[in-house]
Amino acid sequence: MIRRLLLLAAFPGVLAAQAQPVPQTTAKPGWTWSMDTVRTVVNAVRAGRSLRPTTWPGGARVAVLLSFDVDNETVALRFGEPTAGSLSQGQYGARQGLGRVLRLLDAQQIPASFFIPSVSLALTPDMATQIKRSGRHEFAVHGWIHELNTTLPDSIERRLLARAVQELTALTGSKPTGYRAPSWNFSANTLSILRDMGFRYESSLMADDDPYELLQQGAPTGLVELPVEWILDDAPLFNPQGERYSSPRDVAQVWIDEFDKAYEERGMFVLTMHPHISGHRSRIVALEKLIAHIKTKTRGTVWFATHGDAAEYVRKAAQLGEPRSR
């Protein structure tokens, strides 16, 4: 119990996301449920057919999707009790981390997707200019204030997401087509809201290594899922206040091994990072080492893509058609 409380203090968002990844219909333990209840819970949001193509653009063996969740101060703001210290830790992402990330991407001419809570961008609107400068990157939605969806009623979650889309469109000049739930915290209502609002892809769930179509209550949605994983996220392992802190060089090796398997299997590699975390001097080394390793592969065998471009490619290759509202 003490260990869990310590972990909750260190990683509240991570544990909240892991604690309730699918809708719960009863407070009773699972062993008391009927199979009908089990199926209802499991089928609320589930992986459908694989959308991994037989080949990637230009005959590439692997698709590499780098993404950055630009949370900055919103991680501290969302719980309503921010401190000056926690806010300054988030501000580092806009003040130093983002620039360091963009310089690396620009030097290597690599595109990336930037999932941004609209409050984060509103606090530092010049981030949009920095991200847009190269013409390679994508903006996508990451909530309004990094809210935890499972704590919200449908009406509030829906209102915040609509506001986030409206504000990001105004701040960036383009309407985002992709969504990633803050802390990957997917509620019982999230999929329905995404379908109603016309999103084309989603990137918060973990049922596969490669893209797949989302099912809702057993029915195809036409929505592309680009799955994530805590192994491929910088936040859990780079927290120096937690007991799981890892050296960036050790983390780089995990990411390299994940990439090598994706390359071997002709699949997809998705990496989630944060400018206020990976943008630090010692931690950017992990991304530098990963990119250097990827670039040792034969030219043309790796496709670096935004999430949006990858989602549209697999949609077309699988003849998926347009996303369907409820």
Beta strands, then each sheet from edge to edge (+ up, - down):
strand 1: 45-50
strand 2: 62-69
strand 3: 113-116
strand 4: 138-141
strand 5: 178-179
strand 6: 201-202
strand 7: 212-216
strand 8: 219-225
strand 9: 268-273
strand 10: 302-304
sheet 1: 1+ 7- 8+ 6+ 5+
sheet 2: 4+ 3+ 2+ 9+
sheet 3: 4+ 3+ 2+ 10+
end
